[in-house]
């Protein structure tokens, strides 16, 4: 496979799918901040979750993984987070139900 074909596959089907290249001029001291923001946006785009939704996903597994989510590993995506919320509501106590309601509220606001 040629380098050009590999690059095209990356941009259309790989990790670069749906992303565009941007070139901007910024002050040298702002370079790190721009790169950090670009990395955050790529991560959010690829996972489908914002930083706040990702934190809720992690919190659900940290607090209730052993009780509610012990036999599953849903992907860290919006659909996976909906599954997590459903399991929290079905198998958890009131604290788990509150976290599920918070997750579903965040998902509704993100849509």
HELIX and SHEET records of a PDB file:
HELIX    1   1 UNK A    3  UNK A   12  1                                  10    
HELIX    2   2 UNK A   28  UNK A   30  5                                   3    
HELIX    3   3 UNK A   31  UNK A   47  1                                  17    
HELIX    4   4 UNK A   51  UNK A   68  1                                  18    
HELIX    5   5 UNK A   78  UNK A   91  1                                  14    
HELIX    6   6 UNK A   94  UNK A  110  1                                  17    
END                                                                             
